């Protein structure tokens, strides 16, 4: 069962959103009295992200927040890998610092844990009746292509493999050796979860408040090609 959830936040140059995001995470009330642990990895930010987080921690001394600093920008995958190794919760969830995903929906992802002892729960931006910001046509097509290709390789039937919201049993996540330093972490984790025997993977619909490139979005077309490579690579290797 679960008594503590670790919220993993990789942050790179998110000075404009990080405090609002932390307020949302701190204020969310989890079902069944679950406690929260917030694990932040500042991934070599060159703006005021680190200082703002440290000031926030100093003001919230009664809140369980841990901050780790990468000596240089190593990528989202590397930051998440560090956070996984540092976290102490029974389950963990990945939370981007850009406000595209709503922490109030943690409870949606937690329900399959209580209902059927789920090992991993994906939050899909493409199912359900929750709001989804309308942005890029080719991004949505690319995402569905990558998810379909991933499903072919893993024999899963996900609708959103690339989602940030992945809630995973921590003991399982800590056994996965993450090799991808950037956005290739999404297909890598999915492939490695799918290889585990008798794993219970669920998917629930979530909302999505996406942002454009002028608002700080970082993923690009090169990451799409890397994702294809990773989907194929991790189907046949560890």
C-alpha positions in Angstrom: 0.0 0.0 0.0 1.0 3.6 -0.1 1.6 6.0 2.8 3.9 8.6 1.1 4.1 9.9 -2.5 7.3 11.4 -3.8 6.8 14.2 -6.3 9.9 14.4 -8.5 10.4 17.8 -10.2 13.2 18.3 -12.7 13.8 22.0 -13.2 15.8 23.9 -15.8 15.4 27.7 -16.2 11.8 27.7 -14.8 12.1 30.9 -12.7 8.8 32.2 -14.1 6.7 29.2 -13.0 8.5 27.2 -10.3 7.0 29.0 -7.3 3.5 28.8 -8.6 4.1 25.1 -9.3 5.4 24.4 -5.8 2.4 26.2 -4.2 0.1 23.9 -6.2 2.1 20.7 -5.2 2.3 21.7 -1.5 -1.4 22.6 -1.3 -2.9 19.5 -2.9 -4.6 17.2 -0.5 -4.0 13.5 -1.3 -6.6 10.9 -0.7 -6.5 8.5 2.3 -4.1 10.7 4.2 -1.1 10.1 2.0 1.9 12.2 2.8 4.0 14.1 0.2 7.7 14.4 -0.3 8.9 16.9 -2.9 12.2 16.1 -4.5 13.5 18.8 -6.8 16.6 18.6 -9.0 17.8 21.9 -10.4 19.4 20.8 -13.7 22.1 23.5 -14.0 19.8 26.4 -14.4 21.3 29.6 -15.6 18.5 31.9 -14.3 17.2 32.4 -10.8 15.5 29.0 -10.5 17.8 27.6 -7.8 17.7 30.7 -5.7 13.9 30.9 -5.9 13.5 27.3 -4.8 15.9 27.8 -1.9 14.1 30.9 -0.7 10.8 28.9 -0.9 12.2 26.1 1.1 13.4 28.6 3.7 9.9 29.9 4.0 8.3 26.4 4.1 10.4 24.8 6.8 7.5 22.5 7.9 7.2 21.1 4.4 9.1 18.0 3.2 11.1 19.5 0.3 14.5 18.3 -0.8 16.6 20.2 -3.3 19.5 18.8 -5.3 21.7 20.7 -7.7 23.3 19.4 -10.9 26.7 21.0 -11.6 25.6 21.6 -15.2 22.6 21.0 -17.4 22.5 17.2 -18.0 19.0 16.9 -19.3 15.5 15.9 -18.0 16.3 12.2 -18.0 19.4 12.7 -15.9 17.5 14.9 -13.4 14.7 12.4 -13.0 17.2 9.6 -12.5 18.8 11.6 -9.7 15.5 12.3 -8.1 14.4 8.6 -8.3 17.6 7.6 -6.4 17.0 10.3 -3.7 13.3 9.8 -3.1 11.9 7.8 -0.2 8.2 7.5 -1.0 6.3 4.3 -1.6 5.3 5.6 -5.1 6.7 8.5 -7.1 5.2 10.8 -9.7 7.1 12.9 -12.2 6.0 16.6 -12.3 7.4 19.1 -14.8 7.9 22.6 -13.5 6.1 24.4 -16.3 2.5 24.2 -15.1 1.4 22.1 -18.1 0.1 19.5 -15.7 -2.2 20.0 -12.7 -1.1 18.5 -9.3 -4.7 18.4 -8.2 -5.0 15.4 -10.5 -2.5 13.3 -8.5 -5.6 11.7 -6.9 -6.8 10.5 -10.2 -3.6 8.6 -10.7 -3.6 7.2 -7.2 -7.1 5.6 -7.5 -5.8 2.5 -9.4 -3.3 1.9 -6.7 -6.0 1.5 -4.1 -8.5 -0.2 -6.4 -6.1 -2.8 -7.9 -2.7 -2.4 -6.4 -1.4 -0.8 -9.6 2.4 -0.7 -10.1 2.4 2.2 -12.7 -0.3 4.7 -13.7 0.0 6.9 -16.8 -1.9 10.1 -17.1 -3.2 10.4 -20.7 -3.8 13.8 -22.3 -5.9 12.2 -25.0 -8.7 10.5 -23.1 -11.3 11.7 -20.7 -13.4 14.9 -20.5 -10.8 17.1 -18.8 -9.7 20.4 -20.5 -6.8 20.2 -23.0 -5.2 23.3 -24.5 -5.3 23.3 -28.3 -1.7 23.8 -29.6 0.2 22.0 -32.3 -1.3 19.7 -34.9 1.9 18.0 -35.8 2.9 17.5 -32.2 -0.3 15.6 -31.5 0.3 13.5 -34.7 3.9 12.8 -33.7 2.9 11.9 -30.2 0.3 9.4 -31.4 2.8 7.9 -33.9 5.4 7.5 -31.1 2.8 6.0 -28.8 1.7 3.6 -31.5 5.2 2.5 -32.3 6.0 2.1 -28.6 2.8 0.0 -28.2 3.9 -2.3 -31.1 7.3 -2.9 -29.4 5.9 -3.3 -25.9 2.5 -4.9 -26.6 0.9 -2.3 -24.4 -2.2 -0.3 -25.4 -1.3 3.1 -24.1 -2.8 6.3 -25.6 -0.1 8.7 -24.3 3.4 7.1 -23.8 5.0 10.6 -23.9 3.0 11.9 -20.9 4.9 13.5 -18.1 2.5 12.1 -15.5 3.8 8.6 -14.7 3.1 7.3 -11.2 5.3 4.3 -10.5 6.0 2.1 -7.5 9.3 3.4 -6.2 10.9 0.0 -5.6 10.3 -0.8 -9.3 11.6 2.6 -10.5 14.8 2.3 -8.4 15.6 -1.0 -10.1 15.4 0.5 -13.6 18.7 1.7 -14.9 18.0 4.9 -16.8 20.4 5.7 -19.6 18.7 8.5 -21.5 19.6 12.0 -20.4 16.9 13.9 -22.3 13.3 13.2 -23.4 14.2 9.7 -24.5 13.5 8.8 -20.9 9.8 8.4 -21.7 10.0 5.5 -24.2 12.9 4.1 -22.2 10.9 3.8 -18.9 7.9 2.5 -20.8 9.9 -0.2 -22.5 11.6 -1.3 -19.3 8.3 -1.3 -17.3 6.7 -3.5 -20.0 9.5 -6.1 -19.7 8.7 -6.7 -16.0 6.6 -9.8 -15.4 3.1 -9.4 -14.0 3.3 -5.6 -13.8 0.0 -3.8 -13.4 -0.1 -0.7 -15.6 -3.1 1.6 -15.7 -4.0 4.7 -17.6 -6.3 7.6 -16.6 -7.4 10.7 -18.4 -5.9 14.0 -17.2 -6.1 17.7 -18.3 -3.3 19.4 -20.1 -2.4 23.1 -20.1 0.3 23.0 -22.7 2.6 26.0 -23.5 4.1 27.2 -26.8 7.8 27.7 -27.5 7.5 31.4 -26.8 6.3 30.4 -23.3 9.4 28.2 -22.7 8.5 24.8 -24.2 11.8 22.9 -24.8 11.1 19.6 -26.7 11.8 19.7 -30.4 11.8 17.6 -33.6 15.2 16.1 -32.8 13.7 14.7 -29.6 11.1 13.0 -31.7 13.8 11.2 -33.8 15.6 10.3 -30.6 12.3 8.8 -29.2 12.0 6.6 -32.3 15.6 5.3 -31.8 14.9 4.7 -28.1 11.6 2.8 -28.7 13.5 0.4 -31.0 16.6 0.2 -28.9 15.0 -0.6 -25.6 12.7 -3.2 -27.1 15.8 -5.3 -27.7 18.2 -4.2 -25.0 18.3 -3.1 -21.4 
